[in-house]
Structure formats: C-alpha cells, structure tokens
C-alpha cells in the first residue's frame, strides 16, 4: 500500500509541477507580447487611455485650485470626464398652441401640459379645449349674424334701390 500511495503522491506532484510550468509560460508570453506592443506603439487603446489620464489630471487640478472658478473662466462647464456642456438654455420660444413665451429648457414639459399629452395634462387640456370650442362657437355665431345682416349701411342701400 505504501508503494501505491507514494506513486499517487508523485503523480500529484508531477501534475502540479506541469500545471505551474504551463501557467508560468502563459504569463510570460502575455507579458512579453504586451511589452512588445507597448514598445512598438502598436496599441491603439494606449493613446485613448493616456488621453483619459491627461484629462483626468487636468480636471483634478482645476477642481483643486480654489482660484479657478469653472463657470467664470470658460464658456462651458467641464465635467469629470473632460467633456464640456453648455449651460441650461435661456432662449425664449413662443408656444404654438397657447402663444405664451416659454424658456427653452421648459419648452418640452410645457408642450406636454399645453397640448394634453402629459400624464398631468388631461384635465387641463380638456378644460382648455372646451373653452376654445366655446369661444370658436361664439365667434362663428356672431360671424353668421354679421353675414346675414350684411355690411354696415347695406340695409339703407337696399331700401333706396
């Protein structure tokens, strides 16, 4: 029995040694290839990583400098990734539905409510639609009455003739 146990133990040691040699070989191959690619400048991702690192260092320096106020020194604020974003739009637009002047940053939510497409706009849209229909019906009634009577002075001209 002792011979069988020694044989099993030597097989375990041998297989363990082969596995470790194989892992060492793979690691050496990968490290060698990475070094060659970096040395020859063949790694395209390396440029991207270096650019991100440079932007990160610049952003940290700007944030750490108390005399550097990003909003006053630049037109756009730079975020932590180095991308610049314009401030919230302050341009004013006229609503095509109700005619009110709306700031550009609030234009889409206003249209949702004004045109009755948002979840909170249904009751208001129904009321405003009913009110506009009432106004239109009053206008058309007064227009019809005016057309039936003719232009001012029409009846006098008809009587003279």
PAZAPA-4460 file (N, C-alpha, C; in steps of 0.05 Angstrom, whole numbers, plus 32768, in hexadecimal, padded with zeros to 4 digits):
% residues 161
    n_x    n_y    n_z   ca_x   ca_y   ca_z    c_x    c_y    c_z   seq   type   mol
   8010   7FE8   8000   8000   8000   8000   8011   8019   8000     1      X     A
   8026   8017   800D   8037   802F   800F   8042   8036   7FF3     2      X     A
   8047   8022   7FE3   8051   8027   7FC8   803C   8035   7FB7     3      X     A
   8023   802D   7FBA   800D   803A   7FAB   8009   8057   7FB4     4      X     A
   800C   805C   7FCE   8009   8077   7FD8   8020   8089   7FCE     5      X     A
   8038   807E   7FCE   804F   808D   7FC4   804C   8093   7FA6     6      X     A
   8042   807F   7F98   803D   8083   7F7B   8029   8099   7F76     7      X     A
   8013   8099   7F86   7FFE   80AD   7F83   8009   80C9   7F8A     8      X     A
   8019   80CA   7F9F   8025   80E3   7FA8   8037   80EE   7F93     9      X     A
   8047   80DD   7F86   805A   80E6   7F72   804B   80EF   7F59    10      X     A
   8034   80E2   7F52   8023   80EB   7F3C   8017   8107   7F42    11      X     A
   800E   810B   7F5A   8003   8125   7F62   8018   813B   7F60    12      X     A
   8030   8134   7F6A   8045   8148   7F69   804D   814E   7F4C    13      X     A
   804E   813A   7F3C   8056   813E   7F20   8041   814E   7F11    14      X     A
   8027   8147   7F15   8012   8156   7F07   8011   8173   7F11    15      X     A
   8015   8177   7F2B   8016   8192   7F36   802D   81A2   7F2A    16      X     A
   8044   8195   7F27   805C   81A3   7F1B   8057   81AA   7EFE    17      X     A
   804A   8198   7EEF   8044   819D   7ED3   8030   81B4   7ED0    18      X     A
   801C   81B4   7EE1   8008   81CA   7EE1   8015   81E5   7EE7    19      X     A
   8026   81E6   7EFC   8034   81FF   7F03   8046   8208   7EED    20      X     A
   8055   81F6   7EE0   8066   81FD   7EC9   8055   8209   7EB2    21      X     A
   803E   81FD   7EAD   802D   8206   7E98   8022   8222   7E9E    22      X     A
   8019   8227   7EB7   8010   8241   7EBF   8026   8256   7EBC    23      X     A
   803E   824F   7EC5   8055   8262   7EC3   805B   8268   7EA6    24      X     A
   8059   8255   7E95   805F   8259   7E78   804A   826C   7E6C    25      X     A
   8031   8268   7E73   801B   8279   7E68   801F   8295   7E72    26      X     A
   8025   8299   7E8B   8029   82B4   7E96   8040   82C2   7E89    27      X     A
   8056   82B3   7E85   806E   82BF   7E78   8067   82C6   7E5B    28      X     A
   8058   82B6   7E4C   8051   82BC   7E31   803F   82D5   7E2F    29      X     A
   802C   82D7   7E41   801A   82EF   7E41   802A   8308   7E48    30      X     A
   803A   8306   7E5C   804A   831E   7E65   805D   8326   7E4E    31      X     A
   806A   8313   7E41   807C   8319   7E2B   806E   8326   7E14    32      X     A
   8056   831C   7E0D   8047   8328   7DF7   803D   8344   7DFE    33      X     A
   8034   8348   7E16   802B   8363   7E1F   8042   8377   7E1E    34      X     A
   805A   836E   7E27   8071   837F   7E27   8079   8387   7E0A    35      X     A
   8078   8373   7DF8   807F   8378   7DDC   806C   838C   7DCF    36      X     A
   8052   8388   7DD4   803E   839A   7DC8   8041   83B6   7DD3    37      X     A
   8046   83B9   7DED   8049   83D4   7DF8   8063   83E1   7DEE    38      X     A
   8078   83D1   7DEC   8092   83DB   7DE3   8092   83E5   7DC7    39      X     A
   8084   83D6   7DB5   8082   83DE   7D99   806C   83F2   7D93    40      X     A
   805B   83F7   7DA7   8045   840B   7DA3   802E   83FF   7D93    41      X     A
   802A   83E6   7D94   8015   83D9   7D84   7FFA   83D9   7D92    42      X     A
   7FFA   83E0   7DAC   7FE1   83DF   7DBB   7FD1   83F9   7DB7    43      X     A
   7FBB   83F7   7DA9   7FAA   840F   7DA3   7F9B   8418   7DBD    44      X     A
   7F94   8405   7DCE   7F86   840C   7DE6   7F98   841B   7DFA    45      X     A
   7FB2   8418   7DF7   7FC5   8426   7E08   7FC2   8444   7E06    46      X     A
   7FBE   844E   7DED   7FBA   846B   7DE8   7FA1   8474   7DF6    47      X     A
   7F8C   8465   7DF5   7F73   846D   7E02   7F76   846D   7E20    48      X     A
   7F83   845A   7E2B   7F88   8458   7E48   7F99   8470   7E51    49      X     A
   7FAE   8476   7E41   7FBF   848D   7E48   7FB0   84A7   7E47    50      X     A
   7F9E   84AB   7E33   7F8E   84C3   7E31   7F7B   84C5   7E48    51      X     A
   7F6E   84AF   7E50   7F5C   84B0   7E67   7F6C   84B7   7E80    52      X     A
   7F83   84AC   7E83   7F94   84B2   7E9A   7F9C   84CF   7E9B    53      X     A
   7FA3   84DA   7E84   7FAB   84F7   7E83   7F93   8508   7E8A    54      X     A
   7F7B   8502   7E7F   7F63   8512   7E85   7F5B   850F   7EA2    55      X     A
   7F5F   84F8   7EAD   7F59   84F4   7ECA   7F6B   8504   7EDB    56      X     A
   7F85   8505   7ED5   7F98   8515   7EE4   7F91   8533   7EE2    57      X     A
   7F8A   853C   7EC9   7F82   8558   7EC6   7F69   855F   7ED6    58      X     A
   7F55   854D   7ED5   7F3C   8552   7EE4   7F41   8553   7F02    59      X     A
   7F52   8541   7F0C   7F59   8541   7F29   7F67   855B   7F30    60      X     A
   7F79   8564   7F1F   7F88   857D   7F25   7F75   8595   7F25    61      X     A
   7F62   8596   7F13   7F4E   85AC   7F12   7F3D   85AC   7F2B    62      X     A
   7F34   8594   7F33   7F23   8592   7F4B   7F32   8599   7F64    63      X     A
   7F4B   8591   7F66   7F5B   8596   7F7E   7F63   85B3   7F80    64      X     A
   7F64   85C2   7F6A   7F6D   85DE   7F6B   7F55   85F0   7F73    65      X     A
   7F56   85FC   7F8B   7F3F   860C   7F95   7F3B   8626   7F85    66      X     A
   7F51   8630   7F78   7F4E   8649   7F69   7F41   8644   7F4D    67      X     A
   7F3F   862B   7F45   7F34   8624   7F2B   7F17   861E   7F2D    68      X     A
   7F06   8631   7F25   7EE9   862D   7F24   7EE1   8625   7F08    69      X     A
   7ED9   860D   7F04   7ED4   8603   7EE9   7EBE   8613   7EDA    70      X     A
   7EAA   861C   7EE9   7E94   8629   7EDB   7E9B   8645   7ED1    71      X     A
   7EAF   8652   7EDE   7EB6   866D   7ED5   7ECD   866D   7EC1    72      X     A
   7EDE   8658   7EC2   7EF6   8658   7EB1   7EF1   864B   7E96    73      X     A
   7EDC   863C   7E93   7ED7   862F   7E7A   7EBA   8633   7E72    74      X     A
   7EB5   8630   7E58   7E9A   8633   7E4F   7E88   861C   7E58    75      X     A
   7E94   8604   7E57   7E85   85EC   7E5F   7E92   85DF   7E77    76      X     A
   7E82   85D2   7E87   7E8D   85C4   7E9F   7E98   85A9   7E95    77      X     A
   7EAF   85A1   7EA0   7EBB   8588   7E99   7EB5   8574   7EAF    78      X     A
   7EAB   855C   7EA7   7EA4   8548   7EBC   7EBC   8537   7EC3    79      X     A
   7EB9   8523   7ED3   7ED0   8513   7EDD   7EDD   8503   7EC7    80      X     A
   7ECF   84FF   7EB0   7EDA   84F0   7E9A   7EE8   8502   7E86    81      X     A
   7EE9   851C   7E8B   7EF6   852F   7E79   7EE4   8538   7E62    82      X     A
   7ECA   8532   7E63   7EB8   853A   7E4E   7EAB   8554   7E56    83      X     A
   7EA8   8566   7E43   7E9B   8580   7E49   7E7E   857F   7E42    84      X     A
   7E6D   858C   7E52   7E51   858D   7E4E   7E47   85A9   7E50    85      X     A
   7E36   85B2   7E3D   7E2C   85CE   7E3F   7E19   85D0   7E57    86      X     A
   7E17   85E9   7E62   7E04   85ED   7E78   7DE8   85E9   7E6F    87      X     A
   7DD5   85E8   7E82   7DB9   85E4   7E7B   7DB0   85FA   7E69    88      X     A
   7DA2   85F3   7E54   7D9A   8607   7E40   7D88   861C   7E4C    89      X     A
   7D8D   8635   7E45   7D7C   864B   7E4F   7D6E   8659   7E38    90      X     A
   7D6F   864D   7E20   7D62   8659   7E0A   7D43   8656   7E0E    91      X     A
   7D34   866A   7E04   7D17   866A   7E09   7D09   8663   7DEE    92      X     A
   7CF5   8652   7DF0   7CE5   864A   7DD9   7CC8   8650   7DDE    93      X     A
   7CB9   8654   7DC9   7C9C   8658   7DCB   7C8E   863D   7DC7    94      X     A
   7C7C   8636   7DD9   7C6D   861D   7DD6   7C5A   8620   7DBF    95      X     A
   7C5A   860C   7DAD   7C49   860D   7D95   7C2C   8607   7D9C    96      X     A
   7C27   85FC   7DB4   7C0C   85F5   7DBC   7BFE   860B   7DCB    97      X     A
   7C0C   8616   7DDF   7BFF   862B   7DF0   7C0B   8647   7DEC    98      X     A
   7C21   8649   7DDE   7C2D   8663   7DD8   7C3E   866E   7DEF    99      X     A
   7C41   8660   7E05   7C52   866A   7E1B   7C6F   8667   7E15   100      X     A
   7C80   8679   7E21   7C9D   8677   7E1E   7CA7   8664   7E33   101      X     A
   7CB7   8650   7E2A   7CC1   863B   7E3B   7CE0   863A   7E38   102      X     A
   7CEF   8637   7E4E   7D0B   8633   7E4D   7D11   8618   7E40   103      X     A
   7D26   8617   7E30   7D2C   85FE   7E21   7D2F   85E6   7E33   104      X     A
   7D3A   85E8   7E4A   7D3E   85D2   7E5C   7D23   85C6   7E66   105      X     A
   7D0E   85D5   7E65   7CF4   85CC   7E6F   7CE0   85C8   7E58   106      X     A
   7CE9   85CB   7E3F   7CD6   85CA   7E28   7CC9   85AF   7E25   107      X     A
   7CD8   8599   7E26   7CCC   857F   7E22   7CB8   8578   7E38   108      X     A
   7CBF   857C   7E52   7CAA   8577   7E66   7C91   8589   7E63   109      X     A
   7C96   85A2   7E5A   7C7F   85B3   7E56   7C6D   85A8   7E40   110      X     A
   7C79   859F   7E2A   7C69   8594   7E14   7C59   857C   7E1D   111      X     A
   7C65   856B   7E2E   7C57   8554   7E37   7C3D   855C   7E46   112      X     A
   7C40   8570   7E57   7C28   8579   7E66   7C15   8588   7E54   113      X     A
   7C20   8599   7E44   7C0F   85AB   7E34   7BFF   859C   7E1F   114      X     A
   7C0C   8587   7E13   7BFE   8578   7DFE   7BF0   8560   7E08   115      X     A
   7BF2   855B   7E22   7BE3   8545   7E2E   7BF0   852A   7E2A   116      X     A
   7C0A   8529   7E26   7C17   850F   7E22   7C24   8504   7E3B   117      X     A
   7C29   8514   7E4F   7C35   850A   7E68   7C21   84FD   7E7A   118      X     A
   7C2B   84F0   7E8F   7C19   84E1   7EA1   7C09   84F4   7EB2   119      X     A
   7C13   850C   7EB8   7C04   851F   7EC9   7BF4   8533   7EB8   120      X     A
   7BF6   8531   7E9E   7BEA   8546   7E8D   7BCD   8540   7E85   121      X     A
   7BC3   8528   7E89   7BAA   8520   7E7E   7B93   8532   7E86   122      X     A
   7B90   8537   7EA0   7B7A   8548   7EAA   7B7C   8564   7E9F   123      X     A
   7B94   856F   7EA0   7B98   858B   7E96   7B93   858C   7E78   124      X     A
   7B9D   8579   7E69   7B99   8579   7E4C   7B7C   8577   7E46   125      X     A
   7B6D   8567   7E54   7B50   8564   7E4F   7B42   857F   7E55   126      X     A
   7B49   858C   7E6B   7B3D   85A6   7E71   7B44   85BB   7E5C   127      X     A
   7B5E   85BC   7E54   7B66   85D0   7E41   7B5A   85CB   7E26   128      X     A
   7B57   85B1   7E1E   7B4B   85AB   7E05   7B2E   85B3   7E05   129      X     A
   7B20   85AD   7E1B   7B03   85B5   7E1D   7B01   85D3   7E1C   130      X     A
   7B12   85E2   7E29   7B11   85FF   7E29   7B16   860A   7E0D   131      X     A
   7B2A   85FF   7DFF   7B2F   8608   7DE4   7B18   8602   7DD1   132      X     A
   7B0B   85EB   7DD5   7AF5   85E4   7DC4   7ADE   85F7   7DC9   133      X     A
   7AD9   85FF   7DE2   7AC4   8612   7DE8   7ACB   862D   7DDC   134      X     A
   7AE4   8635   7DDD   7AEC   864F   7DD0   7AE7   864E   7DB2   135      X     A
   7AEF   8637   7DA6   7AEC   8635   7D89   7ACF   8634   7D81   136      X     A
   7ABE   8627   7D91   7AA1   8626   7D8A   7A95   8642   7D8D   137      X     A
   7A9D   8652   7DA1   7A93   866D   7DA4   7A9C   867E   7D8C   138      X     A
   7AB5   867B   7D84   7ABF   868A   7D6D   7AAF   8684   7D54   139      X     A
   7AAB   866A   7D4F   7A9D   8662   7D36   7A80   866B   7D37   140      X     A
   7A74   866B   7D4E   7A58   8675   7D50   7A57   8693   7D4A   141      X     A
   7A6A   86A2   7D55   7A6A   86BF   7D50   7A71   86C5   7D33   142      X     A
   7A83   86B4   7D28   7A8A   86B8   7D0B   7A72   86B2   7CFA   143      X     A
   7A63   869D   7D00   7A4C   8696   7CF0   7A37   86AC   7CF2   144      X     A
   7A33   86B7   7D0A   7A20   86CD   7D0D   7A28   86E5   7CFD   145      X     A
   7A42   86EB   7CFD   7A4C   8702   7CEE   7A49   86FD   7CD0   146      X     A
   7A4E   86E5   7CC7   7A4B   86DF   7CAA   7A2E   86E1   7CA2   147      X     A
   7A1C   86D8   7CB3   7A00   86D9   7CAC   79F6   86F6   7CAA   148      X     A
   7A00   8707   7CBB   79F7   8723   7CBA   7A05   8733   7CA5   149      X     A
   7A1C   8729   7C9C   7A2B   8737   7C87   7A3D   874C   7C94   150      X     A
   7A4D   875A   7C83   7A5F   876E   7C8E   7A4F   8786   7C98   151      X     A
   7A5C   8797   7CA8   7A4E   87AF   7CB2   7A44   87C1   7C9B   152      X     A
   7A2C   87CA   7C9E   7A20   87DB   7C89   7A14   87CC   7C72   153      X     A
   7A15   87B1   7C73   7A0A   87A1   7C5E   79EC   87A3   7C5C   154      X     A
   79DE   87A3   7C73   79C1   87A5   7C73   79B8   87C0   7C67   155      X     A
   79C7   87D5   7C6D   79BF   87F0   7C63   79C1   87F0   7C44   156      X     A
   79D7   87E3   7C3A   79DA   87E2   7C1D   79C4   87D2   7C10   157      X     A
   79BB   87BC   7C1D   79A7   87AB   7C12   798C   87BB   7C11   158      X     A
   7986   87CA   7C26   796D   87D9   7C27   796C   87EF   7C11   159      X     A
   7982   87FC   7C0C   7983   8811   7BF8   797E   8806   7BDC   160      X     A
   7987   87EE   7BD7   7984   87E3   7BBD   7969   87DA   7BB6   161      X     A
***
